[in-house]
Amino acid sequence: MSNVVEEIKESQKAHYHRGKSWEHCYAFFRDHKKFNNDEKIDLAALHLGFFLASWGMLRGASFLLQKDYKFYISIVKILIKPKYNKLWDVNFLNESKDQVENIGSLFKLKNDLMDGIEENYQLDQLDKKEKHELDLIITKIIMATMGCVPAYDTYFKTGLKTKIDKVSFNEKSFSFFLKLIKDSKLTKIYKKEILTEKTNIKYPKMKLLDLHFWLIGYEIEKAKQNKKL
């Protein structure tokens, strides 16, 4: 837990730390999640687009590199559909009678976002690698807006593999992840409350767990690279 807290403290100290891209996006969506006009939806798309750029989703050969921020307007409109209202306040770590329903809703949202992005981008242009990239993009989108899932990037998955084998973002794997957290000493991580310095937003539990496994994965991958030198 100390590594997670220290990492967040470092991002709070710096004036323009990359970690603040997540904070700005998450805080905006928490404050304005009931978007009632086109101007706010446009601003939300701008926040989301910049967050994804700052967190590596527009680098290299990414298909998002060819899109301006208005590409994300349709994504924002999917996120704020009334049928996904519960996901803005869901806590998957505190199992409730609605847990199965809420997990089902989460993966309906995933499919909805995937269909929306593919339709907007033109499905016939997406190759296998790009479709795999979509999985990661969608978890980053949900992390930066609703905050109810980790971002399934390389470092997070490498870290999570130290505990469980199934690390894809699907219902079965996500359920394994939730069970792992509930059955382990990792409860001390998600029970910690951390406030952002200026926006006064609580770090969602999944963001803390995301950072925990990301840091583990980062160290593992760094050690691998050092061995190759």
DOKESE-330059 format. One line per field, with one value per residue: residue in one letter; residue number from 1; x, y, z of N, C-alpha, C in turn. Coordinates in steps of 0.2 Angstrom, whole numbers. Each point is the difference from the previous one (the first is absolute). Layout:
REM DOKESE-330059
residuo: (A; ...)
num: (NUM; ...)
nX: (X; ...)
nY: (Y; ...)
nZ: (Z; ...)
caX: (X; ...)
caY: (Y; ...)
caZ: (Z; ...)
cX: (X; ...)
cY: (Y; ...)
cZ: (Z; ...)
***
This chain:
REM DOKESE-330059
residuo: (M; S; N; V; V; E; E; I; K; E; S; Q; K; A; H; Y; H; R; G; K; S; W; E; H; C; Y; A; F; F; R; D; H; K; K; F; N; N; D; E; K; I; D; L; A; A; L; H; L; G; F; F; L; A; S; W; G; M; L; R; G; A; S; F; L; L; Q; K; D; Y; K; F; Y; I; S; I; V; K; I; L; I; K; P; K; Y; N; K; L; W; D; V; N; F; L; N; E; S; K; D; Q; V; E; N; I; G; S; L; F; K; L; K; N; D; L; M; D; G; I; E; E; N; Y; Q; L; D; Q; L; D; K; K; E; K; H; E; L; D; L; I; I; T; K; I; I; M; A; T; M; G; C; V; P; A; Y; D; T; Y; F; K; T; G; L; K; T; K; I; D; K; V; S; F; N; E; K; S; F; S; F; F; L; K; L; I; K; D; S; K; L; T; K; I; Y; K; K; E; I; L; T; E; K; T; N; I; K; Y; P; K; M; K; L; L; D; L; H; F; W; L; I; G; Y; E; I; E; K; A; K; Q; N; K; K; L)
num: (1; 2; 3; 4; 5; 6; 7; 8; 9; 10; 11; 12; 13; 14; 15; 16; 17; 18; 19; 20; 21; 22; 23; 24; 25; 26; 27; 28; 29; 30; 31; 32; 33; 34; 35; 36; 37; 38; 39; 40; 41; 42; 43; 44; 45; 46; 47; 48; 49; 50; 51; 52; 53; 54; 55; 56; 57; 58; 59; 60; 61; 62; 63; 64; 65; 66; 67; 68; 69; 70; 71; 72; 73; 74; 75; 76; 77; 78; 79; 80; 81; 82; 83; 84; 85; 86; 87; 88; 89; 90; 91; 92; 93; 94; 95; 96; 97; 98; 99; 100; 101; 102; 103; 104; 105; 106; 107; 108; 109; 110; 111; 112; 113; 114; 115; 116; 117; 118; 119; 120; 121; 122; 123; 124; 125; 126; 127; 128; 129; 130; 131; 132; 133; 134; 135; 136; 137; 138; 139; 140; 141; 142; 143; 144; 145; 146; 147; 148; 149; 150; 151; 152; 153; 154; 155; 156; 157; 158; 159; 160; 161; 162; 163; 164; 165; 166; 167; 168; 169; 170; 171; 172; 173; 174; 175; 176; 177; 178; 179; 180; 181; 182; 183; 184; 185; 186; 187; 188; 189; 190; 191; 192; 193; 194; 195; 196; 197; 198; 199; 200; 201; 202; 203; 204; 205; 206; 207; 208; 209; 210; 211; 212; 213; 214; 215; 216; 217; 218; 219; 220; 221; 222; 223; 224; 225; 226; 227; 228; 229)
nX: (4; 6; 1; -7; 0; 7; -3; -6; 3; 4; -6; -2; 6; 0; 2; 3; 0; 2; 1; 2; 2; 2; 3; 2; 1; 2; 3; 2; 1; 3; 3; 0; -1; -4; 3; -2; 5; 0; 0; -4; -4; 1; -1; -5; -2; 1; -3; -4; -1; 1; -4; -4; 1; -2; -4; 2; -6; 4; 4; 5; -2; -1; -6; 0; 6; -4; -2; -5; -1; -3; 5; 2; -3; 0; 7; 1; -3; 4; 5; -4; 0; -7; 0; 5; -6; -2; 3; -3; -4; 1; 0; 4; 4; -5; 0; -4; -6; 2; 4; -4; -5; 3; 2; -6; -2; 5; -2; -6; 3; 4; -5; -3; 5; 1; -7; 0; 6; -2; -6; 3; 4; -5; -5; -1; 2; -4; 7; 3; 6; -3; -3; 6; 2; -6; 2; 7; -2; -5; 5; 4; -5; -1; 7; 1; -6; -2; 6; -3; 5; 5; 5; -3; 5; 5; 2; -6; 0; 6; -1; -6; 4; 3; -6; -2; -2; -6; 3; -4; -3; -2; -6; 3; 5; -5; -4; 5; 0; -6; -1; 5; -2; -5; 3; 3; 6; -2; -4; 6; 1; -5; 2; 6; 0; 0; 1; -3; 6; -2; -1; 3; 2; -4; 6; -3; -3; -3; 0; -1; -5; -3; 1; -3; -4; -1; 1; -4; -4; 0; 1; -5; -3; 2; -1; -5; -1; 1; -3; -3; 2)
nY: (-6; 0; -4; -2; 0; -3; -4; 0; -1; -4; -3; 0; -2; -4; 6; -3; -4; -5; -1; 7; -3; -6; 4; 4; -6; -4; 6; 1; -6; 0; 6; -3; -6; 4; -1; 6; 2; 2; 6; -3; -3; 6; 4; -4; 0; 7; 0; -4; 3; 5; -3; -2; 6; 3; -5; 3; 2; 6; -4; 0; -6; 2; -3; 1; -1; -3; 0; 5; 4; 2; -4; 3; 4; -4; -1; 7; 0; -5; 3; 5; -6; 2; -5; 4; 3; -6; -1; 6; -4; -4; -4; -2; 3; 3; -7; 1; 1; 6; -4; -5; 3; 2; -6; -2; 5; -1; -6; 3; 4; -5; -5; 4; 1; -7; -1; 5; -2; -6; 1; 4; -5; -4; -5; 0; 6; -3; 0; -6; 3; 4; -6; -3; 5; -2; -6; 1; 2; -5; -4; 4; 0; -6; -2; 4; -3; -6; -2; -4; 1; -4; 2; -4; 3; 1; 5; 3; -3; 3; 6; 0; -1; 4; 1; 2; -6; 1; 4; -3; 5; -5; -2; -5; 3; 5; -5; -3; 6; 0; -7; 2; 5; -3; -4; 6; 1; 0; -2; -1; -2; -4; -1; 2; 6; 1; 6; 2; 3; 1; -6; -2; -4; -4; -3; -2; -5; 0; 7; -1; -4; 4; 6; -4; -3; 6; 2; -5; 1; 6; -2; -4; 4; 4; -5; -2; 7; 1; -5; 3; 5)
nZ: (0; 3; -4; 1; 6; 0; -5; 3; 5; -3; -2; 7; 1; -5; -4; -4; 6; -4; 7; 0; -6; 4; 5; -4; -4; 5; 2; -6; -1; 6; -1; -6; 4; 3; -5; 0; -2; -7; 3; 5; -4; -3; 6; 2; -6; 1; 6; -3; -6; 4; 4; -5; -3; 6; 0; -6; 0; -1; 2; -4; -1; 6; -1; 7; -2; -4; 6; -1; 5; -5; -2; 5; -4; -5; 2; 0; -5; -1; 2; -3; -4; 1; -4; 0; 3; 1; -6; 1; 3; -5; 5; -5; 4; 0; 0; -4; 1; -2; 3; -1; 2; 5; 1; 0; 3; 4; -1; 1; 5; 2; -2; 4; 5; 0; 0; 5; 2; -1; 2; 5; 1; -1; 1; -6; 4; 5; 1; 0; -1; -4; -2; 0; -3; -3; 1; -1; -5; 0; 2; -4; -4; 2; 0; -6; 0; 0; -1; -4; -4; 1; -2; -4; 2; -4; 3; -1; -6; -1; 3; -3; -5; 4; -1; -6; -3; 2; -5; -4; -4; 3; 0; -3; -4; -1; 0; -4; -3; 0; -2; -5; -2; 0; -3; -1; 2; -6; 5; 3; -6; -2; 6; -3; 4; -6; 1; -6; -1; -7; -3; 5; -5; 3; 1; -6; 3; -6; 1; 7; -1; -5; 4; 4; -4; -2; 6; 2; -5; 2; 6; -2; -4; 5; 5; -4; -1; 6; 0; -4; 4)
caX: (-4; 4; 2; -5; 0; 5; 0; -5; 3; 4; -4; -3; 6; 2; -5; -3; 1; -4; -6; -6; -5; -6; -4; -4; -5; -4; -4; -5; -6; -3; -4; -4; -2; -6; 1; -7; 1; 5; 6; 4; 2; 6; 5; 1; 4; 7; 3; 1; 5; 6; 2; 2; 6; 5; 1; 4; -5; 1; 7; 2; -5; -7; -5; -2; 5; -3; -6; 0; -3; -7; -1; -2; -7; -4; 1; -3; -7; -1; 1; -5; -7; -3; 1; 6; 1; 2; 7; 4; 1; 1; 6; 0; 4; -5; -5; -7; -5; 0; 7; 0; -3; 5; 6; -3; -1; 7; 3; -4; 3; 6; -2; -3; 6; 3; -4; 0; 6; 1; -4; 2; 6; -2; 2; 4; 7; 3; 3; -1; 3; -4; -6; 3; 1; -6; -1; 3; -3; -6; 1; 2; -6; -5; 3; 0; -6; -4; 5; -2; 5; 7; 2; 4; 5; 6; 2; -5; -1; 6; -1; -6; 2; 3; -5; -5; 1; -5; 0; -3; -6; -7; -4; 3; 6; -1; -3; 6; 4; -4; 1; 7; 0; -4; 3; 7; 2; 0; -6; 3; 1; -6; -3; 3; -4; 5; -3; 4; 2; -3; -7; -3; -3; 3; 2; -4; 3; 3; 6; 5; 2; 4; 7; 4; 2; 4; 7; 3; 1; 5; 6; 2; 2; 6; 5; 1; 4; 7; 3; 1; 5)
caY: (6; 6; 2; 4; 7; 4; 2; 5; 6; 3; 4; 6; 5; 3; 4; -3; -7; -3; -3; 5; -1; -4; 4; 5; -3; -3; 5; 4; -5; 0; 6; 2; -6; 1; 5; 2; 4; -2; 3; -4; -6; 2; 0; -7; -3; 3; -3; -7; 0; 2; -5; -6; 2; 1; -7; -5; -3; 3; 0; -5; -2; 0; 2; 6; 6; 3; 3; 6; -1; -1; -7; -3; 2; -6; -4; 3; -1; -7; -1; 4; -3; -2; -7; -1; 4; -4; -1; 6; -1; -7; -2; -8; -3; -1; -4; 1; -5; 2; -1; -4; 5; 6; -3; -1; 7; 2; -3; 2; 6; -1; -1; 6; 5; -3; 1; 7; 2; -3; 4; 7; -1; -5; -7; -3; 2; -3; -7; -4; 4; 6; -2; -2; 7; 3; -3; 5; 7; 0; 0; 6; 4; -2; 2; 7; 3; -3; -2; -6; -6; 2; 1; -7; 1; -6; 0; -3; -7; -4; 0; -4; -7; -3; -2; -5; -1; 3; 7; 4; 4; -3; -2; -5; 3; 5; -3; -2; 6; 3; -5; 0; 6; -1; -6; 1; 6; 6; 4; 6; 5; 3; 4; 6; 5; 6; 6; 4; 6; 6; -2; -3; -6; -7; -5; -6; -6; -3; 4; -2; -7; 0; 2; -5; -5; 3; 1; -7; -1; 5; -2; -7; 1; 4; -5; -4; 4; 1; -7; 0; 5)
caZ: (0; 1; -7; -3; 3; -2; -7; 0; 3; -5; -5; 3; 1; -7; -2; -7; -1; -4; 4; 0; -6; 2; 5; -4; -4; 5; 4; -4; -1; 6; 1; -6; -4; -4; -5; -3; -6; -4; 2; 5; -4; -4; 5; 2; -6; 0; 6; -1; -5; 3; 5; -4; -3; 5; 2; -5; -5; -7; -2; -5; -5; 2; -4; 3; -2; -6; 2; 5; 6; -1; -1; 7; 2; 0; 6; 6; -1; 2; 8; 4; -1; 6; 2; 3; 5; 6; 0; 2; 7; 2; 3; -1; 6; 6; -3; 2; -3; -7; -2; -7; -5; -1; -4; -7; -2; -1; -7; -5; -2; -4; -6; -3; -2; -5; -6; -2; -2; -6; -5; -1; -3; -6; 2; -5; 0; 6; 0; 6; 5; 2; 5; 7; 3; 2; 7; 4; -1; 3; 7; 1; -1; 5; 6; 0; 0; 6; 5; 4; -2; -2; -7; -2; -4; 1; 7; 5; -1; 2; 8; 2; -2; 6; 5; -3; -7; -5; 1; -5; 2; -1; 6; 4; 3; 5; 6; 4; 3; 6; 5; 3; 5; 6; 4; 1; 4; -4; 2; 3; -6; -2; 5; 1; -4; -2; -3; -4; 3; -2; -2; 6; -2; 3; -5; 0; 3; -5; -2; 5; -2; -6; 1; 4; -5; -5; 3; 0; -7; -2; 3; -3; -7; 0; 1; -6; -4; 3; -2; -7; -1)
cX: (4; 3; -5; -1; 5; 0; -5; 3; 5; -3; -3; 5; 1; -5; -4; 1; -5; -6; -6; -4; -6; -4; -4; -6; -5; -4; -5; -6; -4; -5; -5; -3; -7; 0; -6; 1; 6; 7; 4; 2; 6; 6; 3; 4; 7; 4; 2; 6; 7; 3; 3; 7; 6; 2; 2; -5; 0; 7; 1; -5; -7; -5; -3; 4; -3; -7; 1; -4; -8; -2; -3; -7; -5; 1; -3; -8; -2; 1; -5; -7; -3; 1; 7; 1; 3; 8; 4; 1; 1; 6; 0; 3; -5; -6; -7; -5; 0; 7; 0; -3; 5; 6; -3; 0; 7; 2; -5; 2; 6; -2; -3; 5; 4; -3; 0; 6; 2; -5; 2; 7; 0; 4; 5; 7; 4; 3; 0; 4; -4; -6; 3; 1; -6; -2; 3; -2; -6; 1; 3; -5; -4; 4; 0; -6; -4; 5; -2; 3; 7; 1; 5; 6; 6; 2; -5; -1; 6; -1; -5; 2; 4; -5; -5; 2; -4; 0; -3; -6; -6; -3; 3; 6; -1; -3; 6; 4; -4; 1; 7; 0; -4; 3; 7; 1; 0; -6; 3; 1; -7; -4; 3; -4; 6; -4; 5; 1; -4; -8; -4; -4; 3; 2; -4; 4; 4; 6; 6; 3; 4; 7; 4; 3; 4; 7; 4; 2; 6; 7; 2; 2; 6; 6; 1; 4; 7; 4; 2; 6; 7)
cY: (6; 2; 3; 7; 5; 2; 5; 7; 4; 3; 6; 6; 4; 4; -3; -7; -4; -4; 4; 0; -4; 4; 5; -3; -3; 5; 3; -5; -1; 6; 1; -6; 0; 6; 2; 4; -2; 3; -4; -7; 1; 0; -7; -3; 2; -3; -7; -1; 2; -5; -6; 1; 0; -7; -5; -3; 3; -1; -5; -1; 0; 3; 7; 6; 4; 4; 6; -1; -1; -7; -3; 3; -6; -4; 3; -1; -7; 0; 3; -3; -2; -7; -1; 5; -3; 0; 6; 0; -7; -2; -8; -3; -1; -4; 2; -5; 2; -1; -3; 5; 6; -2; -1; 7; 2; -3; 1; 7; -1; -1; 6; 4; -3; 1; 7; 2; -4; 3; 6; 0; -3; -6; -3; 2; -2; -7; -3; 4; 5; -2; -2; 7; 3; -2; 5; 7; 1; 0; 6; 5; 0; 3; 8; 3; -3; -3; -7; -6; 2; 1; -6; 2; -5; 0; -3; -7; -4; -1; -5; -8; -3; -3; -5; 0; 4; 7; 4; 3; -3; -2; -5; 2; 5; -3; -4; 5; 2; -5; 0; 6; -1; -6; 1; 6; 7; 4; 7; 6; 3; 3; 6; 6; 6; 5; 3; 7; 6; -1; -3; -6; -6; -4; -6; -6; -4; 3; -2; -7; 0; 2; -5; -5; 3; 1; -7; -2; 4; -3; -7; 2; 4; -5; -4; 4; 0; -7; 0; 4; -3)
cZ: (0; -7; -4; 3; -2; -7; 0; 3; -5; -6; 2; 1; -7; -2; -6; -1; -4; 3; 0; -5; 2; 5; -4; -3; 5; 4; -5; -1; 6; 1; -5; -3; -3; -5; -3; -6; -4; 2; 5; -3; -4; 5; 2; -5; 0; 6; -1; -5; 2; 5; -4; -3; 5; 3; -5; -5; -7; -2; -5; -5; 2; -5; 2; -2; -6; 2; 4; 5; -1; -1; 7; 2; 0; 6; 7; 0; 2; 8; 4; -1; 7; 2; 3; 6; 7; 0; 2; 8; 3; 4; 0; 5; 6; -4; 2; -4; -8; -3; -7; -5; -2; -4; -8; -3; -3; -7; -5; -2; -4; -7; -4; -3; -6; -7; -2; -3; -7; -6; -2; -4; -7; 2; -5; 0; 6; -1; 7; 6; 2; 4; 7; 3; 2; 8; 5; 0; 4; 8; 3; 0; 7; 7; 1; 1; 6; 5; 3; -3; -1; -7; -2; -5; 2; 7; 5; -1; 2; 8; 2; -1; 6; 5; -4; -8; -5; 1; -6; 3; -2; 6; 5; 3; 5; 6; 4; 3; 6; 6; 4; 5; 6; 4; 2; 5; -4; 2; 3; -5; -1; 6; 2; -4; -1; -4; -5; 3; -1; -1; 6; -2; 3; -6; 1; 2; -6; -3; 4; -2; -7; 1; 4; -5; -5; 2; 0; -7; -3; 2; -3; -7; 0; 1; -6; -5; 2; -1; -7; -2; 1)
***
